[in-house]
Amino acid sequence: MKAAYISRYGNIDDVKLDEQSKPLITENDVLVKIHAASINPLDLRVLEGEFKVIQPVKFPFILGNDFAGTVVQVGANVKQFKAGDEVYAKTDQNGAFAEYTVVHQSSLALKPQNISMELAASLPLVSLTAWQALVEIAKVQAGQKVLIHAGSGGVGSIAIQLAKYLGATVATTTSTKNMDWVKDLGADIVIDYKNTDFEEQLKEYDVVFDTQGGKTLEKSLSVLKRGGCIVSISGPPDQAFAESLNTNWLLKKIIPLLSWSIRHKAKKREIKYSFMFMKPNGQQLAQISQLVEAGTIKPVIDTTYEFSRVKEALKYVNTGRSKGKVVLNMLP
């Protein structure tokens, strides 16, 4: 099968588009013919080896985290899916930039019926990230105030819609050109981060969803009220993340030290800091499918590329200028 893969950590020029072996299924797996896949900044971080110490990959490694497609074959223990089903998922073992992928049945969900394969492929990673941050960890309630950084990005654009569905007042940061666009997504307050310091405009918030890390993460502490929480997908990892890793005891001791400073500053303000690394979850995706079919959440695509132009698509995502998701059409 044709696949986009790497044989070593490096940069986009190291991505190869060539033949790889078709994956095999076990009793709890599902083989899917991929129709569309989407690109995430995470793909670039994996490619560059950012996680090689804590989550090394086995080469050759097929890239890609999001896909939508049609079930071809199911394992002996799979009961809820059958050949011909239209499905989507965040990958859990094999990459998505390929003609076929294998995924555990627990990670898979039926594709929303009212959208295309391309739109469905844009959703799994970003929607699960938003769900796990806002619903699972932050437990956002109606009437709360939530700040979502980078509202025009893939994660931010879905998080705004989800937070509004949960009944929150939503503030977000974006560039001048995207201010009206994120308002249309549901943002109540929009901060032009290039011209305004968000920490001077926003106060007494219940939740901050941080997608930027660094100085943005630290400044976000001043936005929160006592008892508030900040969930970050870009800040330093915490103890809970370290414990979830299948790694040696020394790394599990060292990793939480990376977040000591931000956790200490948060504790002084009686704020809870949580680092989140999204996990595949088919049940949550099924709930997200219901929201999509109800029109509550609308996928956002910036550009679609043919699979043969995967390197060009990766380079575009790397510019950080995409508004919503970049999708690959995997069919010839």
Order of alpha helices (4+ residues) and beta strands (2+ residues): beta-beta-beta-alpha-beta-beta-beta-beta-beta-alpha-alpha-beta-alpha-beta-alpha-beta-alpha-beta-alpha-beta-alpha-alpha-alpha-beta-alpha-beta-alpha-beta
